[in-house]
């Protein structure tokens, strides 16, 4: 089984949060705020990308 190590560095945390916020804002600008399901999908996508950046430490 692979040894999984979660990074705890502050820059990766800040980068993940910044990426999630930026993706969500861009999502709202591109798709608008007309429907709640579309906003919820944008939140899920932005949280997923922010988490990925946090764990990948790009």
C-alpha positions in Angstrom: 0.0 0.0 0.0 1.3 3.5 -0.8 2.5 5.8 1.9 0.3 8.9 1.7 1.7 12.1 3.1 -0.4 15.3 3.4 1.6 18.4 3.0 1.3 20.9 5.9 3.2 23.8 4.5 1.6 27.2 4.7 2.3 28.2 1.0 0.3 25.1 -0.3 -2.6 26.0 2.0 -2.6 29.6 0.8 -2.3 28.5 -2.8 -5.2 26.0 -2.4 -7.5 28.6 -0.8 -6.5 31.3 -3.4 -7.1 28.9 -6.3 -10.5 27.8 -4.9 -11.7 31.4 -4.5 -10.4 32.4 -7.9 -12.0 29.5 -9.7 -15.3 30.1 -7.9 -15.3 33.8 -8.9 -14.5 33.0 -12.5 -17.2 30.4 -12.5 -19.8 33.0 -11.3 -18.6 35.5 -13.9 -18.8 32.9 -16.7 -22.0 31.2 -15.8 -23.9 33.8 -13.7 -25.9 33.4 -10.6 -29.2 32.5 -12.2 -29.7 29.0 -10.7 -28.8 27.5 -7.4 -27.6 24.1 -8.9 -25.2 25.8 -11.2 -23.7 27.8 -8.2 -23.5 24.6 -6.2 -21.7 22.9 -9.0 -19.2 25.8 -9.2 -18.6 25.5 -5.5 -17.9 21.7 -5.8 -15.6 22.3 -8.8 -13.7 25.1 -7.0 -13.3 23.1 -3.8 -12.1 20.1 -5.8 -9.4 22.2 -7.6 -8.4 24.0 -4.4 -8.0 20.6 -2.6 -6.0 19.2 -5.5 -3.6 22.3 -5.5 -3.3 21.9 -1.7 -2.4 18.2 -1.9 -0.3 18.5 -5.1 1.6 21.5 -3.8 2.0 23.1 -7.2 
